[in-house]
Structure formats: structure tokens, C-alpha cells
């Protein structure tokens, strides 16, 4: 074969390789990273931090441009994680719930600032609930429940604890006056759910199916788990990477955290939010407008009751089911998910039509979030210390 023929073949092969190489991923600061570079960074971090499984989407120009899964759905049997494995969504549920409520506001079915009790035939403490451990009866005799509104439930200013069983005395009570300060509360989300179900005469799982999951083709997402399903799902993993079957919700949906989803499905939801923002929709404007400034030292724990100005530079705030921050590239809207064996994070930058979704089935997942945010989209604004996303190599062992 002539040298010219060999040179032609080499150039032809190189040209085709270049054409086949996916476009570089754009980051907030205008820099770029190749798919291969991000792959390598992810694999290195997962190995160093013992993260069992990770599903990740990078969004550029309002759509997914990188969507992959790494590691295991179940480490004990070697089941490889895919982007279509069903994963317990934890508090990602709240972001979807915020969207549902904003849609209902648009339809005129609820006012964000009208006292919730005005929508009921009974006082809030008398609402019948399916699970006794969620009863509001302990609030009898404290008239502050009459002040609670939908906005307070969604921006975590009800003054109620996250969950009563986390408190030292295991009691449901007001820690603060309603509207006084940000204090994350799953209890508040459940109150709003019951009022919404009363107003619409529909259960939350039905509302979610009709308003979100069917329209967005999120066919593997639900607020209730069907035990008869044969679809593959991810197991949770402890810090030692031992696995356990997730305890999915099968009887009653919970706005605070019952959703199961896949990376593919939740990416569709994120793309929809970015599309609405680009269209200046009142639905997302309502959701993603700050309604309370956050100055707590930490999101959870004893330091959540102490104040600081450390996050004033990003104007850390909350909207309707979403956390909010400000950057030189516009606002960021974020939502976390955290439960035993499952740790997630998502953030969208609407002005840049950019975002990142991280879903892990590992109790070590949050220890690589800071580095993944920086590598994938150059996000150095997420308040990782406030969220207690301490990197694996900064933790005290």
C-alpha cells in the first residue's frame, strides 16, 4: 500500500473519530469539558469516596446533553445501574409538589397566602389522617395553626419541625411563629397535601399523574409504589456499600417524600422547568421567586437554629418547594433529596438554560457533590457547607 494511501486512511479515521466525539459540555463560566474527561472524573471520585451508584444528567441549552449511570444498582449481586433504574426520589418529591401547587394557583383553586384552615370544614388539628403518627391533634390549643398558609408550607416557614420524631421530646409543636424564619419541615408539606386533596377531591398520586407524570411522559415515576411491578429498581447502600431493599410508599402518597423516579424521567421534569422559565411562565416565576431569606448556619441540626451572614453573597433563599441562590450567571434553583441509602441533588440555572442532576443510591453520595458540581458545570455557588455536603477528603474519620 502506498504511503499516500496509508496517510489517507489515517486522516479519514482521525476525521471520523473527531466527528463521532460528542460536543464538549459547556459550563457556567464559559469553560468546557469533554464527555471523556467527565467520565474519568466521576469514576475517580466514586472510587475514592466509595460511592456505590451514581446517575447524572448535565443540561445545556435547556436539554440533556450528558446522561449516564455509573456503578451498581445492587452491589451485592453486581446489578449495573442504568439511567432507567427506578430510584427512591426522597425530597425531590417536594420540587414536583411545588410545581403542582403552582399549577393549582394558576387555575384559581388555591391562594398561596390565604389561611389553609379557611378551605376546610374543620380546624387543622381535626383533619383525619391515615397514619396516626402524622395526626395534627397535638396542635390543639395553639391557635397559631390558624395562620398557616400554602406559601409557608412550601417555603418552610410554618415554624414546625422537620419531623416530630426527630425532636428530643418526639412532639409536634411550633418551634417558631409561622412566617418568622426558614426551618425545613416535612410536617408542613403534609399539611398542605391534605388541604390540596380536600380542595381538589383527588389524592396526591392521582393529581401528580394527571398534572405531571402523564403530560411529561414520566412513565416510570409515581408517588406510590406498585409492589407488583417488575421494573428494575436500585437498592440503597450504606457507607460500607452493603445493600438493602428500599422501603417504598405503597399505601398513601407523601408530598414530603414518597416519589420514585428514574434519572431519565426526572430529567424530563427539569427540562420542562427550564422551558417554562425561558417562556417566562407565571407557573415557574411563582415557584422560583424568593419569599424568605435564609441565614441559618446549617440546613439541619442544632446549627440550623443559629444565624450567620455567610451565605448573603449568594442571597440564599427559598421559593415554592425549591431553594434559590444568586450568582453572576443569574439565579440558581436547587433541590436536594436525602434518606437512608439515597442522596440526590439538582440545580438549574434558568438564565443560562443549564443544570445538573445527581442521583445516588449510596450513603456516601453527598461526599462527592461539591467536586461533581465544579467539574460538570463549574458550579462554585451551591452552599455545600450549609447543606452538609462535606467532601470525602475533608471529613474527619
C-alpha angles and dihedrals in degrees: 000000000000122000089242090055091050092048090050092052092048092050091045091052093046092048092051092047089053091049091049093050109103116242115269117264115252119228132203095261093051095258121125139218129197123237089244093052091051091046090054093046092051094048091049093050093046092052094046094047098036094239107171102202137002132184115191139182126188116198123206124172090005098302142080112275096164123032122162144143127219134190128005140334086199116011094193095063097028095244106167117230117240133186088253098054111116111246129190103253099203110185094358077089090073093058090056090046090053088055092049092051092047089053090051090051088052089053091052094243097122138018115220094219102039113105108261093225090067089069093057138075090219135039117269094256089058097055108126111235130190095226116056092209089066097051116135092211092110088069092065110119094026106095093194088093086074089067097057117118136182091254091055091051093050098043094042098245099122090109090232124125123261089249126348093227090062091060119093092243094038089229132137108233142132112277090183137010112275110272094012100111146342113277117159110243131180087178089064092052091054092052091054091047092057092049092048090050089051093049095048097032087226133109117247095246089056092047091049092049093050099040103034121004101048097041092048095043092241091156096164096048127094142152089227127048120230107218089202094062119118094197115124116257135186122250121223119248131210124221090272088053094246109146135230135181113257119248098234123194109254106162110040132013119239122208088204095062127327101114122122117196145149130243089248093053097043089049088059089055092050091049089052092053091051090048092052091048091051088052090049090238116187087223095067094031087061093046098045102042113105114248101169131028115226120220102158116129092231135012093234140018132034093319090060086076093056124077134229139168092220093112097042089102089068095034091234107211145147133241129175106325093328134091116230137204138171126235137170085263096054132268126334123213115201141178130185131204123202134169137128107308096359127083123171141170135185132179131179128196103200098187089055093036086228135128151149133226121195122185121176133177092206138094086222094056099100091055091076100038095096092054094043092052091051094045100044103040106358091249106168092155104074105109094237095167092052089050090045093239092153110181116245092242093053097050123109106239 
